[in-house]
Amino acid sequence: MKSIPFSLESIQAIIKKYPTPFHIYDAAGIEQSAQTMYSAFSWADGFRNFFAVKALPNPRILELLKAQGMGVDCSSLAELVLAKRAGFAGEDIMFTSNDTAAEEFEMAAELGAIINLDDISHIEFLEETLGELPELLCFRFNPGPERTGNVIIGNPAEAKYGLTRDQIFRAYKTCLQKGVTRFGIHTMVASNELDPSYFVETARMMFELAHEIREELGIELEFINLGGGFGIPYLPDQDPLDIEHVASGIKTLFEDMLADFSVKPKLFFECGRYVTGPHGYLVSTVLHKKNTYREYVGLDASMANLMRPGMYSAYHHITVLGKESAHADHTYDVTGSLCENNDKFAIARVLPKIDIGDIVVIHDTGAHGHSMGFNYNGKLRSAELLLKKDGQVQLIRRAETLDDHFATLDLH
Ligand SMILES: *Cc1c(COP(=O)(O)O)cnc(C)c1O
């Protein structure tokens, strides 16, 4: 069974102040995940996770992660601005974008962020944009047919990201000639992966590449960023990623394969989901029940609050608060109100008997949840709350109002 860090009574008290739907994040859980990750990799000098801002772009969360030693991974102008406002600066920020606009590179450079280029043609684009190249550059490697990807990120050979093997070598060579002196490398080949050996194999691939780059170009990479993608158990019977296995597998390879580097490259990740995903909950109230060809439960939340089930057919566990130990003997489709038939949080889910007014908690919404939300059908973006370690609840994003929603229109 999946646990929830609050009771029906505590949620009812919160709802009196902040009406549903809202996402609530558990600060203690987020800190715990951050610490688990850092302790698993404590053997790696200069280890760092650059939290992928897109997973949970809220300044209070970013501040909390900064206190745990994390940097941030940004991919857009807004994310860069948010990182800056949350107190990140310089090489605390990794800028991993694609199809990037000039103003985004300008902002990244202004902040002194580590710029990670997605294509060989961006060297010239960056040079033209900034007038000169920064002293430190990183490239995103796409291994193409060398690796198979997974569902969310796709097959590397069909993925739009990164440079081919051949381009990687040409890119570093060009940068050397243009006076760049510091280099890193990056890849991201999996998303929501629970198999530890996948990450160990990615490390092997990157350590080999680091060797070849040194051999061919004389560059000793300063860091190797293995991307994000640590998975979380969305299903109640799934085991969490064995991060100790990931870390010890990578440690063995690191010690074997990089032994002869005079300065060891730093090991970076940019995980979002692993850090915050399990510690967010979408809290919603049952508005309607409907029996037609199937039994439906209609919530006051919709796909606009959480797109993953509709977009990826992703499983998100559902708990009916106060009915945790009730017999699950009903089969429901749990829906939102969008005029869009895939606006379903669950299809044919076996749950206890649900009544109108019940409070439904949708689990694992702490990453790629609120942030993937949208305004289709004029749905307003929900509030975000933070359950702090002292038990206090803080409003960390107010709910959108109709005025917010219409702010860009000229209404009479
Ligand atoms: C989305 C993304 C991440 C974070 O992915 P998670 O699955 O949340 O760990 C990291 N790096 C890049 C480049 C991304 O696009």
The ligand as an SDF file (V2000), in Angstrom:
LIG
                    3D

 15 15  0  0  0  0  0  0  0  0999 V2000
   13.3820   16.0070  -18.2820 C   0  0  0  0  0  0  0  0  0  0  0  0
   14.8370   16.0140  -18.1960 C   0  0  0  0  0  0  0  0  0  0  0  0
   15.4790   15.6430  -17.0080 C   0  0  0  0  0  0  0  0  0  0  0  0
   14.7370   15.1380  -15.8110 C   0  0  0  0  0  0  0  0  0  0  0  0
   14.1340   13.9160  -16.0330 O   0  0  0  0  0  0  0  0  0  0  0  0
   13.5560   13.0880  -14.8020 P   0  0  0  0  0  0  0  0  0  0  0  0
   12.8410   11.9490  -15.4410 O   0  0  0  0  0  0  0  0  0  0  0  0
   12.6300   14.0090  -14.0760 O   0  0  0  0  0  0  0  0  0  0  0  0
   14.7170   12.6760  -13.9620 O   0  0  0  0  0  0  0  0  0  0  0  0
   16.8440   15.7510  -16.9580 C   0  0  0  0  0  0  0  0  0  0  0  0
   17.5500   16.1870  -18.0090 N   0  0  0  0  0  0  0  0  0  0  0  0
   16.9790   16.5420  -19.1680 C   0  0  0  0  0  0  0  0  0  0  0  0
   17.8250   17.0100  -20.2760 C   0  0  0  0  0  0  0  0  0  0  0  0
   15.6060   16.4640  -19.3020 C   0  0  0  0  0  0  0  0  0  0  0  0
   15.0340   16.8030  -20.4600 O   0  0  0  0  0  0  0  0  0  0  0  0
  1  2  1  0
  2  3  1  0
  2 14  2  0
  3  4  1  0
  3 10  2  0
  4  5  1  0
  5  6  1  0
  6  7  2  0
  6  8  1  0
  6  9  1  0
 10 11  1  0
 11 12  2  0
 12 13  1  0
 12 14  1  0
 14 15  1  0
M  END
$$$$
